[in-house]
Amino acid sequence: MAPAKLPLLEAERDEVLTLAAETQSVGPVNGFLLRWAVTVEIERHPRVARRLHEAERLVRTATDGEAMRAAAREVAGIKAAARRAVGGRVAGAP
């Protein structure tokens, strides 16, 4: 995973653990694990990660509606493929 993302992971982890304790539910922890497993799966493939980051940039900056929608589909497709790849390896994954 990209080292620059560690502070975000740690902050989200702390929030999720607090929420899990307050609600007495492991649901938030399972969601956290799946989100970060997807992030790691994407980042471990540099070409896929570059495609994702470029598509996310286009979603934010595109002035053409079709270009923005195409980029959004690319983002969704990359994340869906990563979710499928980690699905069997993460507790509580669909």
Backbone as a ProteinNet text record, in pm:
[ID]
protein_1_A
[PRIMARY]
MAPAKLPLLEAERDEVLTLAAETQSVGPVNGFLLRWAVTVEIERHPRVARRLHEAERLVRTATDGEAMRAAAREVAGIKAAARRAVGGRVAGAP
[TERTIARY]
84.8	0	89.3	36.3	110.2	132	257.2	285.7	214.3	190.4	123.5	-19.2	-75.6	-213.2	-221.9	-108.9	-110.8	-179.5	-155.5	-225.3	-377.9	-426	-569.1	-620.2	-547.4	-584.9	-593	-493.4	-490.3	-603.9	-632.3	-741.5	-875.2	-895.6	-1021.4	-1033	-923.4	-924.9	-970.4	-916.4	-953.8	-1102.3	-1153.6	-1296.2	-1383.2	-1343.4	-1420.8	-1421.1	-1308.7	-1303.2	-1390.2	-1391.1	-1478.1	-1624.4	-1661	-1798.5	-1838.1	-1749.6	-1778.3	-1802.7	-1722.5	-1741.2	-1872.6	-1903.8	-2028.1	-2152	-2147.1	-2263.1	-2260.1	-2151.4	-2130.5	-2155.4	-2095.9	-2112.4	-1977.8	-1954.1	-1831.7	-1851.8	-1973.4	-2002.4	-1908.1	-1889	-1797.5	-1654.6	-1610.5	-1475.2	-1467.3	-1570.4	-1570.5	-1567.5	-1645	-1645.4	-1509.7	-1447.5	-1313.5	-1212.6	-1215.9	-1121.6	-1141	-1264.5	-1289.2	-1241.6	-1273.5	-1228.7	-1077.9	-1007.1	-861.7	-800.4	-864.2	-815.5	-826.3	-934.7	-951.5	-841.9	-815.3	-711	-575	-543.3	-415.5	-409.3	-518.7	-522.4	-494.5	-552	-529.9	-385.4	-337.7	-204.1	-92.1	-117.7	-11.2	9.5	-75.3	-63.4	-45	79.5	106.2	29.5	15.1	-59.3	-206.7	-263.8	-404.7	-418.9	-326.5	-331.8	-321.9	-233	-221.3	-350.8	-410.8	-538.4	-645.1	-652	-751.5	-730.2	-607.6	-580.6	-609.4	-577.5	-606.6	-758	-830.2	-976.1	-1038.9	-989.7	-1042.7	-1016.3	-898.4	-867.2	-964.3	-990.8	-1083.3	-1225.2	-1267.1	-1399.9	-1408.9	-1301.3	-1300.4	-1286.4	-1219	-1181.9	-1246.2	-1306.8	-1362.8	-1472	-1468.3	-1572.8	-1677.3	-1642.6	-1733.5	-1806.3	-1938.2	-2017.4	-1989.1	-1973.8	-1947.8	-1810.1	-1710.6	-1576.5	-1580.2	-1656.2	-1668.5	-1737.6	-1844.3	-1915.7	-1827.3	-1751	-1659.5	-1554.1	-1501.5	-1401.7	-1464.6	-1587.5	-1656.7	-1680.1	-1713.2	-1729.3	-1596.2	-1487	-1353.7	-1321.1	-1346.7	-1323.5	-1404.9	-1533.2	-1620.7	-1574.1	-1532.4	-1486.5	-1360	-1266.3	-1141.1	-1169.1	-1252.2	-1282.9	-1362.6	-1454.4	-1531.5	-1440.4	-1346.3	-1252.4	-1166.3	-1123.1	-1042.4	-1126.2	-1254.1	-1341.5	-1358.2	-1375.5	-1386.9	-1258	-1144.2	-1015.2	-993.2	-1040.2	-1018.2	-1138.2	-1248.9	-1374.3	-1362.7	-1289	-1276.6	-1174.6	-1100.5	-991.1	-1019.6	-1137	-1166.6	-1288	-1276.2	-1389.3	-1508.3	-1623.1	-1745.2	-1764.1	-1675.9	-1688.5	-1804.8	-1872.6	-1985.4	-1939.7
-117.9	0	124.2	230.7	356.9	409.4	429.1	475.8	606.7	691.3	818.8	799.5	681.7	656	603.7	574	519	609.4	741.3	824.5	817.3	810.5	798.6	664.7	556.5	425.1	424.9	480.3	480.1	563.5	677.9	762.4	692.1	632.5	561.1	440.5	369.8	254.8	295.5	405.6	451.5	486.2	554.9	589.3	463.4	367.9	244.8	164.5	155.4	79.8	144.8	276.7	347.4	319.5	330.1	303.6	159.6	65.7	-75.3	-96.8	-32.4	-45.3	18	135.3	203.9	126	65	-6.7	-155.2	-200.9	-342.2	-428.6	-384.5	-452.3	-460	-571.9	-584.7	-535.3	-496.5	-448	-337.8	-234	-128.1	-178.8	-273.5	-328.2	-405.7	-485.4	-561.2	-467.5	-359.6	-262.8	-197.9	-160.9	-101.4	-197.2	-323.5	-421.7	-439.6	-443.7	-459.9	-338.3	-216.4	-94.8	-91.6	-122.6	-114.7	-232.8	-348.4	-461.1	-427.5	-360.6	-317.1	-216.4	-122.6	-22.9	-90.4	-184.1	-255.4	-336.4	-404.3	-484.2	-397.3	-278.6	-188	-138.1	-92.8	-32.6	-132.4	-261.3	-359.7	-387.5	-329.7	-340.8	-199.1	-155.4	-15.6	35.4	-44.9	3.6	25.4	-64.2	-49.1	74	91.6	208	337.6	341	461.9	488.5	382	397.6	451.7	397.5	443.6	590.3	627.9	766	864	822.9	908.8	920.9	810.9	816.2	900.8	887	970.4	1118.3	1148.6	1287.6	1339.2	1256.2	1296.7	1317.2	1234.4	1252.5	1390.8	1432.3	1562.4	1680.3	1659.7	1775.4	1781.1	1674.4	1671.9	1777.1	1845.5	1944.1	1884.7	1777	1706.6	1598	1600.9	1505.4	1361	1330.8	1192.4	1147.1	1233.8	1198.7	1171.2	1251.8	1231	1098.3	1066.3	940.4	820.4	831.8	723.4	701.4	809.8	798.6	737.5	775.6	719.9	569.6	528.3	384.5	312	375	315.1	297.7	400.7	391.8	276.6	272.7	168	29.5	15.9	-113.4	-161.8	-71.8	-107.8	-150.3	-73	-107.4	-236.9	-261	-385.3	-505.9	-494.1	-603.7	-630.8	-526.4	-543.7	-607.7	-566.8	-628.9	-778	-813.4	-955.5	-1029.7	-966.2	-1031.4	-1057.6	-971.2	-989.2	-1049.5	-1064	-1108.7	-1230	-1328.9	-1450.4	-1441.6	-1332.4	-1323.1	-1225.4	-1159.5	-1059.9	-1103.6	-1104	-1143	-1053.6	-1114.3	-1037.9	-985	-1019.4	-969.7	-1037.7	-964	-1022.9	-1127.9
0	0	0	-51.8	-57.2	84.8	125.3	260.9	296.9	198.7	225.9	276.3	254.5	297.2	440.1	502.8	639	741.5	742	839.7	824.5	701.6	677.3	729.4	701.7	750.9	902.9	968	1114.4	1173	1113.7	1163.4	1145.1	1027.8	1003.2	1095.7	1117	1207.5	1346.7	1397.1	1530.4	1537.8	1434.2	1431.4	1427.8	1345.7	1330.6	1459.8	1525.4	1650.8	1757.8	1760.8	1855.2	1822.8	1696.3	1654.9	1685.3	1659	1686.4	1835.7	1919.6	2064.5	2108	2053	2090.2	2047.3	1930.6	1877.8	1910.9	1969.8	2000.9	1877.5	1767.1	1639.3	1568.4	1501.9	1423.6	1280.6	1245.5	1110.7	1064.7	1146.8	1103.7	1079.3	1158.1	1141.6	1010	980.8	855.1	734.9	739.1	630.5	613.5	724.8	723.2	659.5	701.9	648.1	497.7	453.2	310.3	232	280	209.3	194.6	302.6	296.2	222.9	226.8	147.1	-1	-40.7	-179.8	-215.5	-126.8	-151.5	-170	-83.4	-92.7	-222.4	-255.7	-379.2	-501.1	-504.8	-617.2	-617.9	-503.8	-496.6	-522.2	-504.3	-528.2	-676.5	-760.1	-905.5	-960.2	-978.9	-1014.8	-1136.2	-1240.3	-1358.2	-1325	-1248.5	-1207.8	-1119.4	-1027.3	-937.7	-1017.8	-1115.3	-1198.8	-1275.3	-1331	-1401.9	-1308	-1186.2	-1089.5	-1055.8	-1024.7	-984.4	-1097.9	-1220.3	-1335.1	-1355.3	-1343.3	-1358.4	-1248	-1125.5	-1015.6	-1042.9	-1097.2	-1131.2	-1237.8	-1338	-1443.2	-1390.1	-1296.9	-1236.8	-1171.8	-1106.8	-1038.5	-1133.8	-1247.5	-1329.1	-1466.7	-1512	-1648.1	-1663.2	-1774.2	-1803.4	-1897	-1960.8	-2050.7	-1970.6	-1975.7	-1898	-1933.3	-2061	-2101.3	-2054.3	-2060.9	-2012.5	-1862.7	-1790	-1645.3	-1616.5	-1689.2	-1667.4	-1703.2	-1810.9	-1849.6	-1741.7	-1688.4	-1581.2	-1456.4	-1424.9	-1307.7	-1325.9	-1447.8	-1475	-1457.6	-1501.7	-1485.8	-1337	-1256.4	-1111.6	-1053.1	-1086.3	-1032.4	-1075	-1200.1	-1248.8	-1180.1	-1160.6	-1093.1	-948.8	-880.7	-740.8	-730.8	-823.4	-822.1	-844.5	-937.9	-963.5	-840.2	-773.2	-651.7	-540.9	-528.3	-428	-456	-582.2	-616.8	-582.2	-608.6	-582.6	-434.4	-347.5	-203.7	-133	-202.9	-142	-53.1	-95	-16.9	93.5	98	195.8	308.3	306.2	407.5	486.5	617.3	702.1	674.8	657.2	637.2	498.1	405.9	268.8	199.9	113.4	40.5	-58.5
[MASK]
++++++++++++++++++++++++++++++++++++++++++++++++++++++++++++++++++++++++++++++++++++++++++++++

